[in-house]
Each structure stands twice: as C-alpha cells, then as structure tokens.
Amino acid sequence: MGHQHHHHSHGQHHDSTKNIGWAFFLNLAFTIFEFIGGFYTNSIAILSDAVHDLGDTIAIGAGYFFEKYSNKKENTTYTYGYRRYSTLSAIINIIVLTSGSILIIVNTIPRLIQPEEVHSEGMLLMAFIGVAVNGMAVFKLFGNKNSANQRVMMLHLMEDTMGWVAVLIGALVMNFYDLPIIDPLLSLGIASFILYNAIKNLIGILPIFLQAAPHNINQEEIIDDLKKISNVEDAHDLHLWSLDGEFNIMSLHLVVENSTDMCRCAEIKKEVREIIKKDKIKHITIEIERLEEECLEG
C-alpha cells in the first residue's frame, strides 16, 4: 500500500520550529535570571518558580529538538524512527522536576517555622517581569494550532504565568503588610503543584515506557470485529503498544478458511485496516494463517 505524505506544511513547520526555539531561549535566559533574583530577594517562592521554569525549559528544549527531527525517516538502527526519544526526554524532565520540587519543599519547611524577611520590592519587580516574559512566550506559541508540541508547551507556559500571578499577589501583600510567612507558603504551594504534576505525568509515561497496551484501545472489541470479517475464522496473538502515547502499533495473527485465495487475503487486510482506523493505530503487521496450519508462535 502507498503512503500519504504531506508537503504543504513545510512553511508552517519552519515557523513552528522557529517559535519553539524563540520560546526556549527566552525561557532559559529568564530561568537564570530567576535563580539570581531569588537569591537576591531571599524569596524561596521565586526559587520555586525558577525550578518550575527550569523543568519547562528542559521540556521546551526537548520539544524544539523533536519538532526539528519529527519528520526524520526511520533507518536500519531506528526502524520505527525517533519518536521514542520523546518518552525518554519526558522521564528526564520528570526526574528534574521531582528532584527540584523535593529540594525546595525541604528548604521551605524551616522558613515556615521561622519566616525570614524578603525583599518585597525586588520580588514585586521579578513577578511583573515573570508575568510579562511568560505571557510573551505564550503569545508567540499561540499562533500555530497544528503543532501538538506547541500546544503542550503553551499549557506549560500558561501554568508558569499563573504561578507568577500568585507570586505577584503575594509580593503586593508583603509590600504593604509585614507577613513574611506568605513567601514560604507560596513556595510550598508551587513546589507541591510541581511534584503532583510530575508524579501524575510519571504514572502516564511509565506504561508507554514499559510497552503496555494503550488503555484507550479495547482489544476484545477489535478481535470481535475482526472475527466478523468474511472468511476469517479466528484472530489471536494480538499485541498492542505505543511509541510515544500517540503513535500506536499492532501485530496479530488472522486464521482464515483453507479455501481463501491470495486475492481475498489482500482484501481481508484492507478490511482490517479499516476496522482499526478508529483506534488511531498507525502501524499494523498482519500474519495470515489457514485453518490447517499450526501457529508457530508459542
């Protein structure tokens, strides 16, 4: 069967890559600025946001790389292409975020017991810049709705923007009232939010990494539908896995009547592909057996 290729989106793909690169370098520069500002203002809330932005910078950097190489063809070494690297990058990102948030929480606890004075004016300035920088990055990525990478990254940056809005409100309160405990409370909230999302993402990524069958595909329903195809007696040895949570792969054995000729077998394969379309299975391997044959698989 022929493969469909889409060449009309090269200009969009170039813009997409350029926008992600722009957002990456902006986020990286601001993350460094955040760490410096956090130490200068003595604000652990800003340091918490810096850890969050560091994780997002890594995610955007990985997205930038995969956006550039998303059309790279498979080869004899990577026979399914390079999609699975995104799973590895997601796990690395989760490790960075989890480690950073735990470190922040551990350092926040003493500040809850004995709050320290923070430079509220500097914290206020940082918060204004944080909202502006993350808002600019969101706006830059908002244009191209065809890119899944950009949609995910835009959500990351929107979360960052909301985090800075919280810091801004806290800084405003501390600027008018002597309530230094607000800083560690904000830090604890931000770090806990990061840790919660990191663990949630890990729970989602692990089944993909361990090649578990996608949870949203009903295998029994697929087998029942396949058995309804004319001349098909049975379907077995079905295997399902996903490269990255979107690119799903399936292999199976179909048992057909002994009288089924090669032309009919080709038609059956087409019917199978039509049946699995709804499950977004992008690659399928079908082995045809006749009733009189003994399946060689264990």
N, C-alpha and C positions, 0 to 999 in steps of 0.2 A: 504493500500500500504506500501511496505517496505521502509525503509530509508537507504540511502547510507552513510556509514561512511568512513573516510579516516584516516588510522592509520600509513601510511608510512612516514608521515611528522613530527613525534614526535621529531626526532633529529634536524630537521630544526627549529621546533617550539622552542626547548630549546635554540638553537643558537640565534634565533631571539630575545627571551626574554633577554638573556644574553647581546646581543649587545645594546638593548634599555636601559637596566639597566646601562651599561657602559657609554653610551652617557648621561644619566640623571645625574649621579653623577659627571661626568666631567663638564657638563653644569652648575650644581648647584654650584660647587666649583668655577668655573670661574665667575659666576654671582656675587657671594660675593666679589671676587677679583676685579671685575669691579667697583662695588659701592665704595669700598675703594680707588681704583685707580682714579676714577672720582673726588672724594673729594680731594684727594692728588694733582692731577694735575690741579684742578679748571676747569676741562673741562666738560661743560654741554653736549657736543656731546657724550662723553664716558658714562655719566649718562643716556642719551637717549638710547644708545646701551644696557646698563645694564637693563633698563626697558624692552626692546625688548627681551633680553635673559631670563629675569625673566618669561615673558609670555611663551617663548618657553620651559623653564624648567618645568613649570606647565603642558604644553601640552605633553611634553615627559614623565613626571611623570604619567599623566593620561593614556598615551599610554602604558607605562610599566605595569600599573595595568590591563588595558583591554587586553593586549597581554597575560598576565598570566591567566586571567579568561575568555578569549574568548571562550574556549571550555566547560565552566561550564554549566551544564544542567539546564533547567528550573525546577521550583518546584511549590508547591502549592501557594507560595506567589508571585513569579515572573514567571508567567505562560508562558511568552514569553522569559524568560531568562534575561540576564543582559545587553543586547545591548543598551537599552535606557539610561543607565548611561553615555554613551559617549556623548549624546546630552547635558546632564546636565553639564558635565565637560567642553564641548566646550563653553557653556554660561558663566560659571565661568571664563574661560580663557579670553573670550571677555571682561568681566567686568574689570578684572585685567589690560588688555592691554589698554582699553579705559580710565580708571581712570589714569593709569600711564602716558599715552601719553598726556592727557589734562594737568596734573600736570607739565609735562616737558615743554609743549608749554607756559603755564602761566609764568613759571620761565625763559623761554628763551627770552620773549619779552623785559624785562628790559635790558638784555645783548645785544640785538640788538641796543637799543637806546644808551646804554653806555657800549661798549665792555670792558671786563676785560682781563688782561694778563693771559695766561695759561702756564703751564709747558710743553713746546712743546717736550722736550726730553723725559719726562716721558710719554707723550701722544703717542709719536712715539713708545716707548717700548711696551706700552699697545696694540697699534694697531698691532704690529708684533705678539705679543702673541695671540691676538684675532683671527687673520687670521690663525695662527698655530693650536690653540685649536679647532676652529670650523671646520677647514679643516680636522683634525684628526677624529672628530666626524662624519663628512660626509663620510669619507673613511670607518669608522667602520660600518656604516649602509648601505653602498653601495652594500655589498655582496649579501644579500638575497632579490631577487626581488619578492618573493612570498608573502611577508608581506606588506599589504596595509598600516598598521601603520608605518612601516619603511619608505615607500616611501614618505608619508606625512611629517614625521619628518625630512627626509633628505632634503626636499624642504625648511622647516623652517630653518634648519642649513645652507643651501646654501645662503638663504637671509641674515642670520647673517654674514656669511663670506663676502658677498658683502658690507654689512654695514661697516664692519671693514676695507675693502679695501678703502672705501670712507674716513674713519677717518685717515687711513694711508697716503693717498694722501694729505689731509688737514694738517696733522701734519708735513709732509715734507715741504709743502709750508710755514707754520708758522715758521718752523725751520730756514728758510733762509730769510724770509721777515716778517716785523712787521705788520701782518694783523690779529689781534685777533678776528675780526668780523667773520672770517671763522668758528670759533668754534660754535657760536650760529646759524649760517646759516646751518651748518651740523646738529646740534641738531634739528632745525626746520624741516629740510628735513626728518630726520629719524623718528621723532615723528609724522609728518604728514602722512608718509608712514604707520606707525603702525596703526594710527587712521583710515585711509582709509581702510586698510585690515580688521580691527576689525569690522567696520560698514558693509563692504561687507559680511563678514562671518556671522554677526548677521542677515542680510537680508536673507541669505541662510538657517540659522538654525531655525529661528522663524516659518516658515511654517511646519517644521518637528515637532517642539515642540508643535505646535497647531494642529497637526494631519491633516494637509491639504493633499489633494491628490497629489502624486508626479507629478510635472509639465511635466515630460517627458513621461507620460503614457496617451494615448488617450483613454478615456473611451468610447466615442461614437463608435470608431473603434472596441473596444473589444465587445461591445453589438451587433454591426452589424455582426461581425464574429460569435458570439455565436448563433445568430438567424438563421445562415446558416446551423447549425448542424441539421441533420435529426431528426425529431420528436420533435424538440424544437419550441415552438410557440412564446415565449417571454422571455426576460431577464430584470429583474428590481431590485430595491433596492440594487444597486451596491455600495459598499463602498470600498474606497482605502485609505491606509495610510502607513506611513513608520516609522519604529522604530528608524533608525539612518541615513537615507539617502541612504542606500544600501539594507537593509532587508525590502522588500515591502510586504504588507499583503492585501488580498482582500476577501470580502464576497459578495455573491449575491444570488438572487432567480432565478431559472430557471423554466419556465412554460412549461410542456411537454403535449403531446396529452394524452387523457384519456386512450387510449389503450396501452400506453407504459408500458412494464413489468419491473420488478426489474433488470433483466439482462441487458436490454437496458439502463436503468438509470445508471448502473455502467459503461457501455461503454461511455455514454454521459459525465460522469465525467472525464473519461480518455481523451476524446477529448477536453474538456475544459482546462485541464491541459496542453495539447499540444499547444493549442492556446495561452495561456498566458506565455509560456516559453520565448518568445522573449522580454517580458516586465520585465523579471527578478523578477517576483512575487514569493517569496519563500514560502508563506503560503496562502492557499485558503480554505474558507469554502463555500460549495455549498448546498443550500436548494432546494430540488426538489418539485414542486407543479404540480398538474394536473389542467387542464382547469376548471374542475367542482369545484375545491376547491376555497375557498375565502382566500386571503392572510391575515394573522393575523397581519402583520406589518402595522403601520399607514401610 
